[in-house]
Amino acid sequence: MADSDGEYRADDASDDDFGDHQVTSSTRHGTRSKAKADKSNKGSRKGAKAAWEDIQRSWDAVVEDADGTITGAIEGRAEAEKRARTLKDTTPLQRGIIRHLVLVLDMSFAMLEKDMLPSRYELSMAYASQFVREYFEQNPISQLAIIGMRDGIAVRISDMSGNPADHFEKLQAWVKQDPQGNPSLQNALEMCRGALFHTPSHGTREVVIVYGALMSSDPGDIHETINALVSDRIRVSIVGLAAQVAICNELCSKTNGSDGASGYYNVALHEEHFRDLLLAITTPPVTRAQEQSNASLLMMGFPSRILAAGDAIHYCACHNRPTREGYACTRCGSRVCRLPAECPGCGLTLILSTHLARSYHHLFPLRNWVEVPWAEARRSKACYSCLSPFPEAHDPKRGHGKGKAKEKSTSGLVRGLSESSRYACEVCGNHFCIDCDLFAHEVLHNCPGCQSDTRGGEGIQNGENGAGDANGSAMEIDS
């Protein structure tokens, strides 16, 4: 028991009771006013909620199916993720399909952090290989070079080339080396300027930096380098792995003109977000307004594959290696082993017609397919492309079934998600599943229904997806 001048607190008393019964040396009037204020604060605290009481738990949004399982919720969430990948801006814009890009990788001490498993460095090298593969898949007539930043200098990993095999080979040699030292943005950007100095004016000049540090060890004024990049019309995009850095934001905002840093400087939140940000750069950038008037014809060669006669062996002019097959330049006759490539003898760009066709879809992208409501879902029973059966259309008046449970479980996840698991092409009107929707927009870049239709508009209106009559009419015309 404490004395009368001190304060007493019972073992079972709460904090509020302790505040009401605290003894002070103030006047009687002051004590009464303080007690009233404490009681009013106590009532206001009871009405408000604590921060931890408003936590949104992921398992609270899961809705069970009619049979008591969460299969529909899992399938709906996976379908929502696939649908989000297909919903892109399909406005036809003038894009630079002949690109010259330099990929800059951070190899400093900051890449040893393990906030992204297994580590920033190992994850960056793995995603760099995926970036090279996807870059040449989307831009087959473009060029790429890779540069690293370590020990305060810039290291050239691979030279400017259109052969992805060369970049894979050079990247594998750096995978087992540990990152060390400080990064230098200025040295890396100056090396990028030198690599892009001799690129032709009809192609784009781009630099993509994967930056994991929060500092840069530069030998001079980096603002002079930024002004030189602007005068050379070199665009810079940065994917950060740590917090946002002011100089990186300034670098992207000045080199991208009126577009600013929006969309060109992003910080990855997790591993999957890092991959999405890096692979999004594989899409060709939109041509700026002042560059659209500088259209010109480009001279290219389309060589045919040749094979050495008998036991003869030839040397390729690009690698100086013995080979029996290759492609002869249409201008000077020099042999190259792979396409696309630039002729070492005369400098002519050598490609195949398929390379040009694969770059064409960026100029006229496939339009997004629209979701099909249950009211229009009855006319299709299976996917037009893969013939996978659709969920059976339920009666909207009854309002129950597996489709209804799936609709509840996936509502609010992503815009454009179809409640009937059907997606329709606005041109041909055929219905497709989510897997065919993803495959058509990311790989084929063509609608299977539009490409296979030979019946005209009347056949589209009368035919039914998944039925024998729809495919039978097309086969009769072909025969």
C-alpha positions, 0 to 999 in steps of 0.5 A: 500500500502506497502512502497518501501522497503517491498514487495507488493502482490495483492489480485488476484495474484497467488503464481507464480506471487508473486515469480516473482515480489518479491523485494529483496536487491540483485544485478541486476545480481543475480535478473535476474538469480533468475527470470530465474530459477523461470520461468523454475521451473514454466514451469516444474511444469505445465508439472508434475501432482500432487499426488492427480491427480493420485488417482485410484477411484473404481467406474472408473473401473466399466463397465456398461452392455448393458442394462445400469446396473452394475449387471454384474460388481457386479456378476463378482467381487463376482465371482473373490473373490470366484475364488481367494479362490479356487486357492491354491497350490495343489502340493502333499506334506508330511504334519503333519495331527496329530497336537498339537497346542496352540492358544494364544490370546492377552487379554491386554489393546491393544485389547481395540482399535476399529480400527477393529470393534466392537473392537480388543478383541471382533473380536478376540474372535469371530474369535477364535471360528471360528478358533476352528471350522475350525481347527477340521473340517480340522484336526479331529484327532488333539489336541488344547489348548487355552492360554490368555495373560493379566496382565503380565502373561499367563492364561490357558483358555482350556487344550489340547483336541480334543473335540471342544465343550470343547473349545467353552464352555471355550471361552464363559466364557471369552467373557464378560471379559474386557482385561487389563494389559500388555501382556507377550510373554515369559510367554505365550511361557513357558506355551506353552512349558509345554503344548506341552512337553508330546506330541508324536513325530509323531505329530507336535508342533505348537503355533499360537499367535494373538498379538495386542500390540507393547510391551511385559512385560517379566520377563526374557530374551526372547531369551533364551525362543526362543532357547528352542523353537527351541530345542523342535521343536516348530513352532510359527506363529503370526498374528499381529493386529498393526505394525510389531514388531521386536521380533515377526519377530525374533521369527517366523524366528528362530522357523520355520527353513529354511522357515524363518518368511515369511508366519508365521508372518503377520499383518492384514490390516482389519477385512476380512484379519485378518480372512483369515490369521487366518483360513489359519493356519488350513491347516496342515504344510509341514513336514520338510526334516529332519523329513520325514525319521522318519516314524513310525506306530501308534497304534489307536483304532476304537471303535463302538458306544454302548448304555446302556441296559434298564435303566442302566446308565454308567459314561464316563471316560473322564468327569465323567458324567452319560451317556447312550451312548458312545464308549468303548476303544478297548484295556481297555474297558473304556467308552468315550462320544465323539470321537476323544479322548485319552483313559483316562485309557490306552492312546490309540488314539480313532478315527473313520474311517471318521476322518481319511478319512477327514484328507486324503485330505490334502495329495492328494488335489483336483487339481484346475479346469481350466477356460473354454474359449468361444471357448469351452463353447458351449458344456455345457449349465448347471453346471454338478453338480447343473444344474444351467444354464450357460450364453449363449455362444456368437459369438466371431466374433460379440463380444457383449452381456452380457458375453462380458460386464462381461468379461470387468468388471472382467478383471484384478481382479484375475488370473484364472477368467473364461470369460464364467463362466465355470470351467473344471476338467482336469480329467473328462472334465466336466464343473462346476459353480463357486459355485460348484468349491468353494464347491468341493475344500473347503468342498467335496475335491472331483470332482463330475464328477470324482466320478459319472462317470461310463462310462470311457473315451469314455463317457466323450468325447461323453457326454455333460454337462446339456444334457439328454444323458450324465446322461442317459448313467450313469443311464442305466449302474446303472440299 
